[in-house]
Amino acid sequence: MSGPGVFGRYLAAALAARFASEGMGLAVVLLALERTGSASYGAFVLTAWLAPHVLAAPLAGVAAGRARRPRLFHVGALAGFTGAVAALAGLLGRAPLPAVLAVAVVGGSCGPMVTGGMSSLVAGLVPAGARRDRAYGWDSTTYNAAAVLAPAAVGLAAAAGSAAPAMAVLALAGASAAALAATLPFGGSTPAGGSPATASPAGGSPSAAPPAPSEPNRAGLGGGLAALWRIRELRAITAATTLAFVGLGSLTTTSVLLAGRLGSPGAGGVLMTAFAVGALTGSLTLGRLAGSEPGRLARRAMAGTGVALGAAAFSPSLAVAAVLFAAAGVCDGPLLTATLRVRADRAPEAVRAQVFTLGAGLKVTAASAGAALVGLAADVPPQLLLSAVAVLVLASALLHLLLSPREAGACTAAVTGPAAGSATAGAGRRSPGAR
């Protein structure tokens, strides 16, 4: 169990790391355009940066679980991420493209530890129950805050003269994240009662105590995938959010096209900023509803986002579209909080890091696929594209409903057992299915 100061340092580290990650897409494209005059050059580098996420995610999760010195592993991953950002700032547009792509692949391979890998640490810093639920609300806020702040900072730095200083700012943020992460305790998660062993609320046998920090986790490479498939709550949230991100991954390009249809070709950034600010607001308000059941919260978030985006597709003006994008963001804000809570509650201790990194990797890959699909369909009227995005997000809410357990009861816990130290385990009279 850690004090508020330790969790505060975690939040600072997470915000700095995700600030660097969120800013990379825009910074790479701007710097490539500045130095080579070709946006496609930047697109190739960005693809090399994003592509390794889904492949590296399970490997990163296994390595994190097996590391004898988890602090060294996590800090090393952040340092590798930072080093790649700094190297790209110097090499992009100057060194041969294969060398630049190789650096991008190395940096992108560290990406899962910046997203899901960082979030997997929360269970070891905050005791289970309402406090951990609130902690995941704050953790999700770092994603949304970074999504608002990073593109703005990169754009301002580039407008002031060059995109190179923007890359330097991102590298500095990554270095700060690594330094802060080095000060965190890296141990097993702590149940609500503070005891290393947690009794099953379904009346089953006590779950095993988390391994001591000096005893590495020996879960195999397929352990995380098996958990995502075997545990219905994890399968439901992973499948639903992956489908949703196929749509949300195309939202940036679609917003630019929609703004053009509304007579303001350069205002696509206004719509995405409205969405990001709305998401930040939603995570700080709706996402802080610690008492709500996370699966139900996730479904409502996806349904609300889909409805708002569907309405935005037929906006008569840019102002109306911006308001509806903001409303969609408010609905989307709690989704990440709910997703993190489900992973923490239901993932077995042995594969928790894998579950977090795999979930993040799948969402990034889905978003990349969505961006590619909308690129192929760029000639389709933007209102139809945005309608398709809305349909995908609404379908993800339905998919979650169909895949979720039909009954909340002890039978689920008897088969799968709650994750050691999860919020479910310490929830008293709440049944595991009710989390």
Disulfide bonds with the S-S distance in Angstrom:
none
